[in-house]
């Protein structure tokens, strides 16, 4: 059932949490769709989706036990339809990051080709950093890995010292995330190919 609604990596972690906890409270200690143990949901509203290449973000708002809440569902498109690839709760907590930090996975490389909004970029490692060449734009930019980022909710952040731009990933596969420009604009990021 979990595979029907959640992307494979998240579904596998949800299942692992359920099996590992053996009927006890696991990492998921309530309903992950509402981020709550007790529920009396009212005024449920689904916002307009924001689309990227094969991905979407949908914000839902509701009242639970009289308290207003807002949750962002991050979706990915498959041939079978849209599935939840992550859920962002208050204070930027992410379901995938919480589960991934508990159960871990192999760290993958940031190297590869990415779709960022309506353009692409190629990332390759250089001395202690990563060179990012944009399909549209001026010469290459250099991004550095923020080692402290893993301590803040398990995010993987690569920052450009010059422009203050950031790639922000919620998992260590670097398959999808956000690109935040210096002006605050946020764009969806999807890995297109890995570089050999």
C-alpha positions as CSV (number, residue, x, y, z in Angstrom):
1,X,0.0,0.0,0.0
2,X,2.8,2.4,0.9
3,X,4.3,1.9,-2.6
4,X,1.0,3.1,-4.1
5,X,1.3,6.6,-2.7
6,X,5.0,7.2,-1.9
7,X,8.0,7.3,-4.1
8,X,10.2,4.2,-3.8
9,X,13.0,5.5,-1.6
10,X,10.5,7.1,0.8
11,X,8.2,4.1,0.7
12,X,11.1,1.8,1.6
13,X,12.1,4.0,4.6
14,X,8.5,4.1,5.9
15,X,8.3,0.3,5.6
16,X,11.7,-0.1,7.3
17,X,10.5,2.2,10.2
18,X,7.3,0.1,10.6
19,X,9.2,-3.2,10.6
20,X,12.1,-2.0,12.8
21,X,9.8,-0.5,15.4
22,X,8.0,-3.9,15.8
23,X,4.6,-2.3,16.8
24,X,6.3,0.3,19.1
25,X,6.7,4.0,18.3
26,X,9.3,4.4,15.6
27,X,10.7,7.6,13.9
28,X,7.2,8.1,12.6
29,X,5.3,8.7,15.8
30,X,2.0,9.8,14.4
31,X,0.2,10.2,11.1
32,X,2.8,11.5,8.7
33,X,0.2,13.1,6.4
34,X,-0.9,15.4,9.2
35,X,2.2,15.4,11.5
36,X,0.0,14.5,14.5
37,X,-0.9,11.7,16.9
38,X,-4.3,13.0,17.7
39,X,-6.6,14.5,15.0
40,X,-9.7,16.5,14.6
41,X,-9.1,18.0,11.1
42,X,-11.2,21.0,9.9
43,X,-10.9,23.6,7.2
44,X,-8.7,21.4,5.0
45,X,-7.5,23.3,1.9
46,X,-5.2,22.1,-0.9
47,X,-3.2,24.9,-2.5
48,X,-2.4,25.3,-6.2
49,X,0.6,23.1,-7.3
50,X,3.9,24.5,-8.3
51,X,5.3,22.4,-11.2
52,X,8.8,21.6,-12.2
53,X,10.2,19.0,-14.6
54,X,8.3,15.9,-13.5
55,X,7.9,17.3,-10.0
56,X,5.5,19.3,-8.1
57,X,5.0,21.0,-4.7
58,X,1.5,21.2,-3.1
59,X,0.8,23.1,0.1
60,X,-2.1,22.0,2.3
61,X,-3.5,23.9,5.2
62,X,-5.9,22.8,7.9
63,X,-6.8,23.1,11.6
64,X,-6.1,20.3,13.9
65,X,-7.5,20.4,17.4
66,X,-8.0,24.2,16.8
67,X,-4.4,24.8,15.7
68,X,-3.6,26.1,12.2
69,X,-1.1,24.0,10.3
70,X,0.6,24.1,6.9
71,X,2.4,21.1,5.3
72,X,4.1,21.0,1.9
73,X,3.8,17.7,-0.1
74,X,6.7,17.2,-2.6
75,X,5.5,15.0,-5.5
76,X,7.2,13.2,-8.4
77,X,5.5,12.0,-11.5
78,X,5.6,8.4,-12.6
79,X,3.8,6.6,-15.5
80,X,1.3,5.4,-12.9
81,X,0.7,8.9,-11.6
82,X,2.0,11.3,-8.9
83,X,3.6,10.0,-5.7
84,X,4.8,11.7,-2.5
85,X,8.6,11.9,-2.5
86,X,8.8,13.9,0.7
87,X,6.7,15.9,3.2
88,X,7.9,19.2,4.7
89,X,6.5,20.1,8.1
90,X,6.8,23.2,10.3
91,X,10.3,24.5,11.0
92,X,11.5,22.9,7.8
93,X,11.5,19.3,9.1
94,X,11.3,16.7,6.3
95,X,10.0,13.2,6.6
96,X,12.7,11.8,4.2
97,X,15.5,13.4,6.1
98,X,14.2,12.2,9.5
99,X,13.9,8.6,8.3
100,X,17.1,8.7,6.2
101,X,19.2,10.0,9.2
102,X,17.9,7.2,11.3
103,X,18.3,4.3,8.9
104,X,21.0,5.8,6.7
105,X,22.0,5.1,3.1
106,X,25.1,5.2,1.0
107,X,26.3,8.7,0.2
108,X,26.2,9.5,-3.5
109,X,28.0,12.1,-5.5
110,X,26.7,15.6,-6.3
111,X,28.5,15.2,-9.6
112,X,26.2,15.0,-12.7
113,X,23.8,16.9,-14.8
114,X,20.8,18.7,-13.2
115,X,17.6,20.4,-14.4
116,X,17.2,23.6,-12.4
117,X,13.9,25.4,-13.2
118,X,13.9,25.8,-17.0
119,X,17.6,25.3,-17.6
120,X,20.3,22.7,-16.8
121,X,23.7,22.6,-15.3
122,X,26.7,20.2,-15.2
123,X,28.4,19.6,-11.9
124,X,31.9,18.2,-11.5
125,X,34.3,18.0,-8.5
126,X,37.3,20.2,-8.4
127,X,39.8,20.8,-5.5
128,X,37.7,20.7,-2.3
129,X,34.6,22.1,-4.2
130,X,32.3,21.6,-7.2
131,X,32.3,23.5,-10.5
132,X,28.8,24.3,-11.9
133,X,28.5,25.1,-15.6
134,X,25.1,26.5,-16.6
135,X,23.5,25.9,-20.0
136,X,22.2,29.4,-19.7
137,X,24.4,32.0,-18.1
138,X,27.9,33.2,-17.6
139,X,31.0,31.2,-16.9
140,X,31.3,28.4,-14.3
141,X,30.5,29.0,-10.6
142,X,32.2,27.2,-7.7
143,X,30.1,25.6,-4.9
144,X,31.3,24.3,-1.6
145,X,29.7,21.7,0.6
146,X,28.4,23.0,3.9
147,X,29.4,20.3,6.4
148,X,27.3,21.8,9.1
149,X,24.2,21.4,6.9
150,X,23.8,17.7,8.0
151,X,23.3,18.8,11.5
152,X,20.3,20.9,10.5
153,X,17.7,18.4,9.7
154,X,19.9,16.2,7.5
155,X,19.9,18.5,4.5
156,X,22.8,18.5,2.1
157,X,23.7,22.1,1.1
158,X,26.2,23.3,-1.5
159,X,26.7,27.1,-1.4
160,X,28.3,29.5,-3.9
161,X,30.6,31.8,-2.0
162,X,30.4,34.6,-4.7
163,X,26.7,34.7,-5.5
164,X,25.3,33.2,-2.3
165,X,23.3,30.7,-4.3
166,X,22.5,27.3,-2.8
167,X,21.7,23.8,-3.9
168,X,19.7,22.2,-1.1
169,X,19.0,18.4,-1.1
170,X,17.0,16.4,1.5
171,X,18.8,13.2,0.8
172,X,22.3,12.0,0.1
173,X,21.4,10.7,-3.4
174,X,21.1,14.3,-4.7
175,X,18.3,13.2,-7.0
176,X,16.0,16.2,-6.3
177,X,16.0,19.3,-4.2
178,X,15.8,23.1,-4.5
179,X,18.0,25.8,-5.9
180,X,17.8,29.0,-3.9
181,X,19.1,32.1,-5.7
182,X,20.7,35.0,-3.9
183,X,17.4,37.0,-4.6
184,X,15.4,34.3,-2.7
185,X,13.9,32.7,-5.8
186,X,13.4,28.9,-5.3
187,X,13.6,26.5,-8.2
188,X,13.1,22.7,-8.3
189,X,16.2,20.6,-9.0
190,X,16.2,17.2,-10.5
191,X,19.2,15.0,-11.4
192,X,19.1,14.2,-15.1
193,X,22.3,12.1,-15.4
194,X,25.2,11.0,-13.3
195,X,28.7,11.7,-14.6
196,X,31.0,8.7,-15.0
